[in-house]
């Protein structure tokens, strides 16, 4: 399972690394240390926490967040696989994006809950890029 440093987790949550450290110190999100002593967050834990943070729909500076070319980097929080189609949910800071695509596409991308992904929005469609 993929893990994230505090510095990598921060932009996925739409906050600064200092904010993530404070949340970890307060016990809001679990961390563990790697062999180099860096604090890491397990991908599944970060995915669940990003949903919690996203429900508040606020960033640190309470400014609306936009991304160049409608790209929203975030973390996969849920996958629902059908026989032919799939539903992918991505939490990108305060934004929750849902994409319905083919199961084959999800498998080719190797998407899993806790993995980094970028949702690209065009009109009413949400496209997903891995990492």
Backbone bond lengths (Angstrom), bond angles and torsions (degrees), N, CA, C in turn:
res aa  C-N    CA-C-N  psi(-1)  N-CA   C-N-CA  omega(-1)  CA-C   N-CA-C  phi
1 X - - - 1.446 - - 1.525 108.53 -
2 X 1.303 115.09 138.60 1.451 121.77 -179.72 1.527 110.42 -71.42
3 X 1.330 116.04 142.26 1.459 122.50 173.92 1.521 108.42 -122.50
4 X 1.325 115.96 158.88 1.462 122.16 -175.79 1.519 110.45 -126.04
5 X 1.330 116.12 137.62 1.458 119.59 171.12 1.524 107.09 -71.50
6 X 1.298 116.45 164.12 1.464 120.43 178.17 1.530 110.10 -60.90
7 X 1.332 116.60 -38.67 1.461 120.41 179.06 1.518 112.82 -64.17
8 X 1.337 117.74 -35.54 1.472 121.65 178.17 1.523 111.49 -77.48
9 X 1.332 116.97 -32.29 1.461 121.31 -178.73 1.532 111.66 -72.56
10 X 1.326 116.70 -34.37 1.465 120.96 -174.19 1.530 113.79 -54.34
11 X 1.351 119.97 -52.88 1.462 118.04 -178.84 1.531 112.98 -66.14
12 X 1.329 117.13 -26.93 1.461 119.93 177.43 1.529 110.85 -68.74
13 X 1.338 115.85 -27.92 1.460 121.40 178.61 1.523 111.91 -92.92
14 X 1.345 117.25 -10.65 1.460 121.02 -179.78 1.511 113.73 77.38
15 X 1.347 116.61 27.95 1.466 121.90 -179.18 1.526 109.36 -136.33
16 X 1.326 116.77 176.44 1.459 121.36 178.40 1.531 110.66 -83.10
17 X 1.343 117.12 159.22 1.464 119.37 174.33 1.536 112.56 -57.35
18 X 1.323 117.56 -34.67 1.470 120.25 178.23 1.520 111.27 -61.44
19 X 1.322 117.10 -38.46 1.465 120.84 178.57 1.527 110.32 -65.34
20 X 1.345 116.83 -42.83 1.468 120.17 178.62 1.528 109.63 -63.03
21 X 1.332 117.82 -40.65 1.467 120.83 177.74 1.526 110.78 -60.66
22 X 1.332 116.38 -44.28 1.467 119.97 179.23 1.528 110.75 -62.24
23 X 1.338 116.42 -42.25 1.468 120.25 178.51 1.525 110.32 -62.76
24 X 1.330 116.37 -41.78 1.472 120.10 179.30 1.528 110.20 -65.62
25 X 1.328 116.92 -43.75 1.467 120.83 178.68 1.527 111.66 -61.44
26 X 1.333 115.86 -32.62 1.468 120.98 179.93 1.523 112.34 -83.67
27 X 1.339 116.66 -3.41 1.452 120.05 178.59 1.520 114.97 83.45
28 X 1.328 117.77 11.45 1.471 120.33 -179.69 1.524 111.67 -74.02
29 X 1.335 116.82 -29.53 1.461 121.35 177.45 1.530 107.87 -137.11
30 X 1.331 115.79 134.40 1.471 120.78 -176.65 1.530 110.80 -78.80
31 X 1.328 115.22 140.22 1.468 120.93 174.95 1.524 108.83 -130.65
32 X 1.314 114.63 161.22 1.465 121.14 170.99 1.523 106.64 -140.05
33 X 1.316 116.53 164.41 1.468 120.33 -178.19 1.517 110.10 -103.13
34 X 1.344 115.18 141.76 1.465 119.57 174.73 1.521 109.15 -89.05
35 X 1.326 116.39 -176.75 1.469 120.27 -176.75 1.530 112.94 -63.41
36 X 1.333 116.73 -22.15 1.464 120.61 177.65 1.525 112.24 -89.05
37 X 1.324 117.05 -1.93 1.457 120.71 179.06 1.520 114.72 89.40
38 X 1.339 117.32 2.43 1.468 120.19 179.49 1.527 109.95 -76.15
39 X 1.327 115.17 143.96 1.464 119.96 176.59 1.520 109.08 -81.33
40 X 1.335 115.66 130.02 1.455 121.90 -178.67 1.523 110.11 -123.44
41 X 1.331 114.71 151.11 1.462 122.16 175.27 1.520 106.91 -117.99
42 X 1.321 117.46 127.25 1.462 121.87 178.09 1.526 108.39 -64.85
43 X 1.333 116.56 138.59 1.461 122.25 -176.08 1.518 114.22 -52.19
44 X 1.326 117.81 -45.41 1.478 120.09 179.66 1.529 111.10 -63.00
45 X 1.338 117.11 -39.02 1.465 120.48 178.19 1.526 110.56 -65.87
46 X 1.341 116.09 -41.38 1.456 120.19 178.83 1.528 110.50 -65.32
47 X 1.333 117.39 -39.49 1.459 120.78 178.58 1.529 110.58 -60.47
48 X 1.331 116.78 -47.31 1.464 120.51 -179.94 1.529 110.95 -64.01
49 X 1.329 116.16 -42.21 1.458 119.89 -179.51 1.524 111.09 -67.13
50 X 1.339 117.80 -36.35 1.461 120.25 -179.50 1.528 111.55 -64.40
51 X 1.331 116.55 -32.48 1.470 119.79 175.79 1.527 109.39 -65.65
52 X 1.337 116.35 -44.06 1.469 121.05 178.27 1.526 110.68 -59.66
53 X 1.328 116.72 -47.62 1.462 121.23 -179.71 1.522 109.87 -64.65
54 X 1.325 116.93 -41.12 1.459 121.29 -178.83 1.514 113.42 -63.98
55 X 1.312 116.89 -30.31 1.470 119.85 179.22 1.514 110.90 -64.39
56 X 1.340 116.16 -26.60 1.457 119.74 176.15 1.518 111.43 -73.64
57 X 1.345 116.30 -22.60 1.468 123.85 177.14 1.525 113.81 52.66
58 X 1.332 116.90 34.38 1.463 120.70 177.88 1.517 109.21 -130.84
59 X 1.315 115.97 143.50 1.451 121.36 171.90 1.521 107.03 -99.81
60 X 1.324 116.38 175.24 1.466 120.30 -179.66 1.516 112.18 -56.31
61 X 1.320 116.66 -44.74 1.455 120.29 -175.34 1.520 111.73 -96.43
62 X 1.336 117.88 4.13 1.452 124.93 177.92 1.524 112.22 57.62
63 X 1.310 117.40 24.18 1.462 122.46 175.78 1.516 108.77 -91.81
64 X 1.315 118.30 144.11 1.461 118.55 174.80 1.524 110.14 -64.92
65 X 1.325 116.97 142.20 1.457 121.82 -178.91 1.518 109.79 -105.48
66 X 1.299 116.13 132.78 1.452 121.04 173.04 1.514 107.66 -129.96
67 X 1.301 116.03 165.68 1.447 120.63 -177.37 1.518 109.42 -133.87
68 X 1.325 116.33 146.25 1.461 120.97 179.01 1.524 110.06 -56.98
69 X 1.295 116.50 137.65 1.469 123.90 178.48 1.521 112.61 53.16
70 X 1.323 116.77 33.47 1.471 122.02 175.07 1.518 113.25 57.75
71 X 1.319 117.41 35.89 1.462 122.10 178.11 1.527 108.72 -100.66
72 X 1.339 116.28 130.79 1.452 122.35 -178.33 1.523 109.17 -121.39
73 X 1.345 118.11 92.96 1.466 119.58 177.31 1.524 109.73 -69.68
74 X 1.315 115.51 135.93 1.456 119.40 -178.33 1.509 111.44 -161.56
75 X 1.324 115.18 -151.50 1.453 121.94 -176.69 1.523 108.57 -133.62
76 X 1.325 116.16 139.06 1.461 121.38 178.76 1.528 107.82 -70.88
77 X 1.340 116.10 123.74 1.462 120.94 -178.52 1.520 112.87 -107.46
78 X 1.337 117.58 -19.40 1.466 120.13 179.30 1.519 109.54 -158.93
79 X 1.330 115.54 144.99 1.469 123.48 174.95 1.523 107.68 -133.54
80 X 1.317 116.16 132.46 1.457 121.09 173.82 1.521 106.83 -126.04
81 X 1.336 116.18 113.82 1.458 121.10 -177.06 1.522 110.34 -102.10
82 X 1.327 115.63 125.48 1.454 121.50 172.67 1.516 109.12 -102.45
83 X 1.327 117.04 -171.65 1.465 120.41 178.74 1.524 111.20 -66.09
84 X 1.334 116.80 -38.62 1.467 121.42 -176.34 1.525 111.65 -120.14
85 X 1.320 117.62 -38.17 1.462 121.18 -175.76 1.527 110.92 -108.96
86 X 1.328 114.30 168.71 1.465 121.31 178.79 1.524 108.49 -145.41
87 X 1.321 114.81 152.99 1.462 121.19 176.09 1.523 106.99 -119.18
88 X 1.334 116.04 128.39 1.462 122.39 -179.33 1.529 107.84 -119.79
89 X 1.332 116.21 127.48 1.463 120.95 176.02 1.519 108.61 -110.17
90 X 1.325 115.51 131.99 1.463 122.25 -179.33 1.519 108.27 -125.85
91 X 1.338 116.06 131.96 1.453 121.63 173.26 1.523 106.69 -102.27
92 X 1.314 116.57 118.73 1.465 122.92 -179.21 1.522 107.39 -120.99
93 X 1.338 116.11 91.43 1.468 119.23 -173.88 1.522 108.02 60.75
94 X 1.331 118.13 -127.22 1.457 120.02 -179.53 1.531 113.65 -81.68
95 X 1.326 117.26 -1.06 1.464 121.41 -175.31 1.521 111.91 -98.95
96 X 1.336 116.64 129.83 1.462 122.47 173.31 1.517 106.47 -107.87
97 X 1.338 116.21 120.68 1.458 121.11 -179.43 1.519 109.53 -118.22
98 X 1.309 115.88 141.26 1.458 121.86 -179.08 1.519 107.70 -124.63
99 X 1.326 116.03 131.74 1.453 122.07 178.29 1.525 109.39 -125.61
100 X 1.324 115.44 134.61 1.455 120.66 173.16 1.522 105.81 -106.62
101 X 1.315 116.72 121.63 1.453 122.13 -178.16 1.521 109.08 -143.16
102 X 1.296 117.25 -178.53 1.465 118.97 -178.64 1.522 110.36 -74.67
103 X 1.313 114.93 150.35 1.467 120.65 175.98 1.532 109.17 -60.67
104 X 1.328 116.43 -38.77 1.460 120.92 179.44 1.527 111.34 -58.33
105 X 1.334 117.37 -40.50 1.469 120.70 178.83 1.525 111.17 -62.59
106 X 1.331 116.54 -43.60 1.467 120.90 179.24 1.522 110.07 -62.04
107 X 1.322 116.54 -42.87 1.465 120.41 -179.81 1.522 111.42 -67.31
108 X 1.346 117.67 -40.64 1.468 120.46 178.09 1.519 111.86 -62.91
109 X 1.333 116.39 -37.70 1.468 120.44 178.23 1.521 111.72 -76.56
110 X 1.321 117.25 -17.43 1.464 120.62 -178.42 1.512 112.48 67.88
111 X 1.328 116.77 32.95 1.462 120.35 -176.24 1.523 111.66 -68.51
112 X 1.334 115.25 140.82 1.459 123.83 175.81 1.517 108.31 -143.43
113 X 1.324 116.76 154.77 1.458 120.83 174.01 1.529 108.04 -60.21
114 X 1.325 115.76 133.92 1.463 121.24 -179.63 1.512 113.52 96.42
115 X 1.334 117.78 -3.96 1.461 122.29 -177.87 1.533 109.68 -92.06
116 X 1.335 116.35 145.47 1.462 120.81 173.96 1.514 109.40 -68.15
117 X 1.322 116.10 141.00 1.463 122.03 176.16 1.521 107.69 -155.23
118 X 1.311 116.26 158.72 1.455 121.69 177.58 1.516 108.76 -119.37
119 X 1.330 116.00 125.38 1.460 121.14 175.04 1.523 107.24 -91.46
120 X 1.307 116.98 129.65 1.461 122.02 177.15 1.518 107.83 -113.81
121 X 1.320 115.12 121.84 1.453 120.42 -174.46 1.519 109.88 -104.13
122 X 1.329 115.38 128.87 1.459 121.39 174.98 1.520 106.58 -137.54
123 X 1.313 116.23 116.40 1.452 122.26 -177.74 1.525 108.63 56.87
124 X 1.323 118.55 -116.19 1.463 120.27 -179.96 1.523 112.01 -103.50
125 X 1.332 118.07 3.50 1.461 121.20 -178.90 1.505 112.40 -98.35
126 X 1.343 115.86 143.34 1.465 121.71 175.29 1.520 107.06 -118.21
127 X 1.324 117.12 118.00 1.458 122.96 178.80 1.513 108.32 -102.96
128 X 1.336 117.93 150.18 1.456 121.38 -176.05 1.521 109.83 -119.87
129 X 1.337 116.25 130.86 1.457 124.06 172.82 1.516 107.37 -114.59
130 X 1.311 117.46 136.23 1.460 120.75 177.51 1.524 109.85 -71.30
131 X 1.351 116.38 139.56 1.460 123.43 174.10 1.474 111.96 61.33
